[in-house]
Amino acid sequence: MRRLAWAGALVLVLIYAAAALLGRPIMASYLAAWLFCLSVPVGALPVVCGLELAGLGGSLHTGYLRWLLLLMPVAALAGLPVLFFLPSLYPWVSHPLHGFAGAWWSPVPFAVRSVAYLAVWTVLALLSAQPPQANTRPPQANTRPPQAAARAGLCCAGLVLHVAVGTLAATDWIMSLTPGLNAAGFGLLVLAGQSALALGAGVLLVPARPAGAAPWLVTAMVAWGAMQFTQYLIIWSANQPGEIAWYIQRGGALGDAASWAGAAVLLLCVALLGPAWLAGRRFVLAGCGAAVVLVQMAATLWLVTPSIRGRFTLALPDLAVPVAALLFAALAWSLRPRAVPA
């Protein structure tokens, strides 16, 4: 933990210095970079809980996903600069809304809720990062060891809280960038992308590249792709101008190219991972994991920056996303010897 504290403090100093020096001009990119890095430990949380409930808590890949959960405190603290630059990010600060929406989306309640989201995720991540204790007592008929029961309760509570907190956080941090957008499944779409990103990152971190992780990665990517298509279909078929404008902002040559590239990578990964899993081709699994990480990086920019800039375009400050990703990858790598056992 001392090693994590020193490495995390160094990362936070670099992040805060960049935010203080560059400030408002990079805040759109900073928000995307922060959400991308935050998605790694946040996305790993439900996967770890689900695998433990399925009896796979002792697998090698699950152990490395627990390792990613240790990044949660640093990722949470890296979001503090966003709260200091709310007027440059969210239109409801300079143009207050009315009624309940105005009371909900105002700076102080927004900051309080954001801190609460991050606190809940941090507590759950640190609790889930600890491997379950082995039961030393002889098993008894029709009884469940108390350690296993407590761990199962933690996993169930973690899954429920994660869905609730994740849906609210996605609405506050991303959807409220465009006040006219009302998409009921938006939170689940973001949660699916986070889990796909965490699984892709976990695949890259495991030295053995376990082929058993292929079905999980396929499931997460298919769920994310299906939710993307479903939301697109519902919004266009409903013909709601405020919601369609959200897609128009993300169109154009660059936006369409990014969408088609993401769909192609999704189909390619699904097509390759099945045979690779059966044939034990670990290098294919690693390549698909890297592709998933890159797709989710582009998807985060595609979700966040057009609402602030008015259209989907890439700017020099967007380099903050890969730079932040490399910074957090270096932090994760510094914790690597302590990551196993599962």
Secondary structure, DSSP 4 states (H G I P E B T S, - for coil): -HHHHHHHHHHHHHHHHHHHHH-GGGHHHHHHHHHHHHHHHHHHHHHHHHHHHTT-TTSHHHHHHHHHHTTHHHHHHTTHHHHHTGGGT-HHHHS---HHHHHHSSHHHHHHHHHHHHHHHHHHHHHHHSPPPPP-SPP-TT---HHHHHHHHHHHHHHHHHHHHHHHHHHHHTGGGSTT---TTHHHHHHHHHHHHHHHHHHHH-TT--GGGHHHHHHHHHHHHHHHHHHHHHHHHHT-HHHHHHHHHT-HHHHHHHHHHHHHHHHHHHHHHHHHHHHT-HHHHHHHHHHHHHHHHHHHHHHHHHHHHSS----GGGGHHHHHHHHHHHHHHHTGGGS---
